[in-house]
Each structure stands twice: as structure tokens, then as C-alpha cells.
């Protein structure tokens, strides 16, 4: 029997020999690589798309009016990175995005509009620009805009990971809106610095809101310090229950680049997606210069050298989502700085 005949015989039985090539699906590289590419989504394009969708898409035909950020390097044109989904959602005045729950863990980072609210497991969270709200997996949540202006926020979740693990599930609530079951800011009292001695949460990652007022106060105070050589003044949103990363599958961070600040270059095995919340600057990723301004989003793929530059006399603020917690928990996280 010739080897080619053996290969055909094995193929008929859905078997394959290692000698036929890269049948494992693994690239034999000495360093990590990803099909994701550095990419910049301009706010003008995002906002224009949302405004058109505002008139053409109602919540009866689509539960959520969102625009997905799609990385052109990924084979499935669905996600921003192989592990994280990011979209931008708009809710018009008087609209209700009906209650549902899913196996994806999600966050909302508010970028425009004030006073609307999202309800998570019976707790109402008022939304203002810069607020970050956690939505644990399999928690009931809905959004209601009771104001006279549009509200826009970033949706982030671990859908690509959940899809790869074949555990996606979605369920609709038996009413369009869930009832309010707690007092305002209940989670802050439950998980604040002074908390009940025996707190027995229903979720590993609890519903929670990090207010912009407190976050910005911390950034301003720490701007007086030396900061991080690679990220300027960097804050990580801490899980109020565990004291660890924001969530088990991804983390949220926010950083301030002070006027004329240039960071050093480094790389890591985590994928990161940034949103320019304030100011403007340039992030160099490999050979790509991503010139961003307020509202823009961009991605830094795994294991790519990158640095940030604030070229102005004003502070710049970047919100980001990273899959570092996932990589760390699995023992896959690596990071290194580029020598000067």
C-alpha cells in the first residue's frame, strides 16, 4: 500500500495522519500569533451608522439596536477579537429594550446621554457618561430610556469565547420589563468598603456600577504620581466580590495619558480593545499608527508591540477591555517590555 492510499482510506473514516500536514490546526511558531489585526473604528462612522439605524431599526424587529465592531482580520467577520465582542448600542427616548438573559457575561460603558437606566436582576442602575455597569452571565437585564435624549453605550461581552465552548444560551423574560426588587445602589451597599459580614451573592460576578465621578477622581489624584511606564495612569476595575479582575473572562481598565505623555513600548498575549473617552492621541501598534480622537475605538491584538502618545496639551482618557484574566487563569499570559 502506498502512503497516498492510506491517506485516502483514513479520510474515508474521518481520520488523518499527522504526516499529512498541519492537521492539528496549530501553527508551529516560536511566538504567539493571531489573525486579528490592529484596526481603528472612527466615531464619525459609528455615529453616522447609529443615526441611520435609529430611523430604520425599531426594537420590535431587533431586540437591540447595536453596531458590532468587526475585526477585518478574523475569518468570521463577527467580532472585534477572537475572545471579545464589542458593539455600540443606542436607545431612543421612551424605548424599552426588553428583558432577557444569556450565558455571556457583559458590561456597559456609557458614552453619551444621561438619566436612562438598565435593570440587572431587579436592581436599577442609572446611566451617565463614564459609568461602567456589570451584567453577570445568566442575569436578567433590560434597558429603559425615560429621558428626552438618546443614550449610547458600549456593549462588551465574551460571546466569541462562549460560542467556541458551545455553551451559548438565551432566554426571554416572561414580561418585557422585569420588576424592581431592591433599593437604588443596593449592590454598592452590599459590596462597598463597609459591607455585611456574611454576604451570599447569587452570582460569582455580581451586578455592580462603577461611577464615573469616583473613577475620574482616582485618575486625577493618581496623575500626580509617576504612573505606569507602558500605560500612563492606569486603573483596573476590581471585582467587588473577589478583589480580582473585573470578570473571570475579561477585565476592564481605564487610563489617563497626561499632556504630551509618551509611554514605552511593550507587548502581551492578551487582546485589548480601546475606546477614546476623552482627548486624542496616537497608538502605534507594530508598523501601524492609529490616530484616535474622542469616541474612536481601536484594537491591539495579542503579542504586538505597542505604545501610546498624547500629542496635545490636554489629558486623554482611554477605556479598555482585555482578555488578560482569561489568559492568566489558564497560564497563557506573557508580557514583556521593549528595551530602550
C-alpha positions in Angstrom: 0.0 0.0 0.0 1.2 3.5 -0.8 1.0 6.3 1.6 -1.4 8.2 -0.6 -3.8 5.2 -0.5 -3.5 5.1 3.3 -4.4 8.8 3.5 -7.5 8.2 1.4 -8.5 5.2 3.5 -8.1 7.2 6.7 -10.0 10.2 5.3 -13.0 7.9 4.4 -13.2 7.1 8.1 -12.7 10.7 9.2 -9.2 10.0 10.4 -5.9 11.8 9.4 -2.2 11.1 10.0 0.0 13.8 11.5 2.3 13.5 8.4 -0.3 15.0 6.1 0.4 18.5 7.4 -1.0 20.8 10.0 -3.9 18.6 10.8 -3.8 19.7 14.5 -4.7 23.3 13.4 -1.8 24.7 15.2 0.8 27.0 13.7 4.3 25.8 14.7 5.6 29.3 15.6 8.1 30.1 18.3 6.0 33.1 19.2 2.2 33.6 19.6 0.3 34.9 16.6 -3.3 35.9 15.9 -5.3 36.6 12.7 -6.7 39.7 14.4 -5.2 42.9 13.0 -4.7 46.4 14.5 -7.8 48.4 13.5 -9.3 51.8 14.2 -13.1 52.5 14.1 -13.8 56.2 13.8 -16.6 57.7 15.9 -17.9 59.6 12.9 -18.6 56.3 11.1 -20.0 54.6 14.2 -22.3 57.6 15.0 -23.4 58.0 11.4 -24.4 54.3 11.3 -26.3 54.6 14.5 -28.2 57.6 13.4 -29.3 55.8 10.2 -30.2 52.7 12.2 -32.1 55.0 14.6 -34.6 55.7 11.9 -34.6 52.3 10.2 -34.5 49.8 13.0 -37.1 49.6 15.8 -36.9 47.4 18.8 -39.8 45.3 17.7 -37.8 44.0 14.7 -34.5 43.8 16.6 -34.2 43.4 20.3 -31.2 45.6 20.4 -30.1 48.5 18.1 -26.4 47.9 18.1 -23.4 48.2 15.7 -20.8 45.5 16.1 -17.1 46.3 15.8 -15.8 43.7 13.3 -12.1 43.0 13.0 -11.3 42.5 9.3 -8.5 40.0 10.0 -10.8 37.4 11.6 -12.1 34.6 9.4 -15.6 35.0 10.8 -16.5 38.7 10.4 -18.4 38.8 13.7 -16.1 40.0 16.5 -13.5 42.6 17.4 -11.1 40.0 18.8 -11.2 36.1 19.0 -12.5 36.3 22.6 -14.3 39.6 23.0 -17.4 41.1 21.3 -17.8 44.9 21.3 -20.8 46.8 19.9 -22.3 50.3 20.3 -25.9 50.5 21.4 -28.4 53.3 21.0 -31.8 53.5 22.8 -34.1 56.4 21.8 -36.3 58.4 24.3 -39.1 56.3 25.6 -37.8 53.0 24.3 -37.5 49.8 26.3 -35.0 47.1 25.3 -36.9 44.1 26.6 -35.6 41.8 29.4 -33.6 38.7 28.6 -30.7 36.8 29.9 -27.8 34.8 28.3 -24.8 32.8 29.1 -22.5 35.6 28.0 -21.1 37.9 30.7 -21.5 41.6 29.7 -20.6 45.2 30.5 -22.0 48.6 29.6 -19.8 51.6 29.4 -21.8 54.8 28.8 -20.5 57.3 26.3 -23.4 59.7 25.6 -26.6 60.7 27.3 -27.7 60.7 31.0 -30.6 59.5 33.1 -31.7 56.3 31.4 -31.3 53.1 33.3 -30.5 49.4 33.0 -32.0 46.9 35.4 -30.0 43.9 36.3 -31.6 41.2 38.5 -34.1 43.6 39.9 -31.6 46.4 40.6 -31.9 49.7 38.7 -28.7 51.4 37.6 -28.9 55.0 36.4 -26.6 55.6 33.4 -24.3 58.6 33.0 -21.3 59.1 30.7 -18.2 57.2 32.0 -20.2 54.8 34.2 -19.4 51.1 33.9 -22.1 48.5 34.7 -21.5 44.8 35.1 -24.1 42.3 33.9 -23.2 38.7 35.1 -23.9 35.8 32.9 -27.5 34.4 33.1 -28.7 37.6 34.9 -32.0 39.2 33.8 -31.4 42.6 32.3 -33.3 45.3 30.4 -32.8 48.9 29.4 -35.2 51.8 29.5 -34.7 55.3 28.3 -37.0 57.5 30.3 -35.3 60.7 29.2 -35.7 63.1 26.3 -32.4 62.4 24.7 -30.7 59.3 23.0 -28.4 57.3 25.2 -25.4 55.4 23.7 -23.1 52.9 25.4 -20.5 50.3 24.6 -21.6 46.7 25.0 -18.8 44.3 25.7 -19.2 40.5 26.3 -17.4 37.2 26.0 -19.6 35.9 23.2 -16.7 34.6 21.0 -15.4 32.5 23.9 -18.8 31.3 24.9 -19.5 30.4 21.2 -16.3 28.4 20.9 -17.2 26.5 24.1 -20.6 25.6 22.7 -22.4 27.0 25.8 -24.4 29.9 24.3 -28.0 30.1 25.7 -30.5 32.9 25.6 -33.9 33.2 27.4 -36.6 35.8 27.3 -38.2 37.1 30.5 -42.0 36.5 30.8 -42.6 40.2 30.6 -41.0 42.9 28.6 -39.6 44.6 31.7 -38.5 43.0 35.0 -39.8 44.3 38.3 -37.6 46.5 40.5 -36.8 44.4 43.7 -34.1 46.4 45.5 -33.4 49.9 46.7 -31.2 52.1 44.5 -27.5 51.4 44.8 -28.1 48.2 46.7 -25.0 46.5 45.2 -22.9 49.4 46.4 -24.1 48.8 50.0 -23.7 45.1 49.6 -20.2 45.2 48.1 -18.9 48.5 49.3 -15.9 49.0 51.6 -18.2 48.6 54.5 -20.4 45.5 53.8 -22.5 42.9 55.6 -20.4 40.3 57.4 -22.0 37.4 55.6 -22.8 38.3 52.0 -24.1 35.4 50.0 -24.3 36.6 46.4 -26.4 34.9 43.8 -23.6 35.4 41.2 -19.9 34.9 41.2 -19.6 38.2 39.4 -22.2 40.5 40.9 -24.2 43.2 39.2 -22.4 46.5 40.0 -21.8 50.0 38.8 -18.5 51.9 38.9 -19.5 55.6 38.8 -17.5 58.0 36.6 -17.3 60.5 39.4 -15.3 58.1 41.6 -13.3 56.8 38.7 -12.2 60.2 37.4 -11.4 61.3 40.9 -9.0 58.4 41.2 -7.4 59.2 37.9 -6.9 62.9 38.8 -5.4 62.0 42.2 -3.0 59.4 40.7 -2.0 61.8 37.9 0.4 63.3 40.4 2.3 60.0 40.7 4.9 58.5 38.3 2.3 56.2 36.7 2.9 53.1 34.6 5.7 53.2 32.0 3.5 51.5 29.4 0.1 52.9 30.1 0.4 56.2 31.9 -2.1 56.5 34.8 -3.8 53.1 34.7 -6.7 51.9 36.8 -8.2 48.4 36.8 -11.8 47.9 37.7 -11.8 45.4 40.5 -14.4 42.7 41.1 -16.2 43.9 44.3 -16.7 40.3 45.5 -13.3 38.7 44.8 -10.9 41.7 44.7 -9.6 40.3 41.5 -10.1 41.2 37.8 -13.4 42.8 36.8 -14.8 39.5 35.5 -13.4 35.9 35.1 -13.3 36.1 31.3 -12.2 39.7 30.7 -11.2 42.8 32.6 -11.9 46.5 32.2 -9.4 49.2 32.6 -9.2 53.0 32.2 -6.1 55.1 31.8 -5.1 58.7 31.6 -2.4 59.9 29.3 -1.2 63.2 30.6 -0.4 66.2 28.3 2.5 65.3 25.9 2.9 61.9 27.6 4.6 59.1 25.6 4.6 55.6 27.0 7.2 52.9 26.5 6.5 50.0 24.1 5.5 46.6 25.3 3.6 43.5 24.2 1.5 40.9 25.9 -0.5 37.8 24.9 -3.9 39.5 25.7 -6.1 41.1 23.2 -7.2 44.7 24.1 -9.9 46.9 22.7 -9.8 50.6 23.5 -12.4 53.4 23.5 -11.2 57.0 23.5 -13.4 58.5 26.1 -11.7 61.9 26.1 -8.9 63.7 24.2 -6.9 62.5 21.3 -3.6 60.8 20.6 -1.8 58.1 18.6 -1.3 54.4 19.5 1.5 52.7 17.5 0.9 49.0 17.0 3.8 47.4 15.2 4.0 49.4 11.9 0.5 50.9 12.3 -0.1 54.4 13.6 -3.7 54.6 14.9 -4.5 58.2 15.3 -7.6 58.4 17.6 -9.8 61.1 19.0 -12.8 61.2 21.3 -15.3 58.4 20.5 -13.0 56.3 18.4 -12.3 52.6 19.1 -9.3 50.6 18.2 -7.8 47.2 18.9 -4.4 45.9 19.9 -4.1 42.2 19.0 -2.1 39.7 21.1 1.7 39.9 21.2 2.0 43.1 19.2 4.4 45.8 20.2 2.5 49.0 21.1 2.8 52.4 22.8 0.6 55.4 23.4 1.3 59.0 22.6 -0.7 62.0 23.8 0.4 64.8 21.4 -1.7 67.5 22.9 -1.7 69.9 25.9 -4.9 68.2 27.3 -5.3 64.9 29.1 -6.6 61.9 27.1 -8.6 59.1 28.6 -8.8 55.5 27.2 -11.3 52.9 28.5 -10.3 49.3 27.5 -11.4 45.7 27.7 -8.8 42.9 27.8 -8.9 39.2 27.9 -5.9 39.2 30.3 -7.9 37.5 33.2 -8.8 34.6 30.9 -5.2 34.1 29.7 -3.8 34.4 33.3 -6.2 31.9 34.7 -5.1 29.4 32.0 -1.4 30.1 32.4 -1.1 31.6 28.9 -0.4 35.2 29.8 3.0 36.7 28.9 4.2 40.3 28.9 7.5 42.0 28.1 8.8 45.5 27.6 10.9 46.6 24.7 14.4 47.6 25.8 15.2 51.3 25.5 
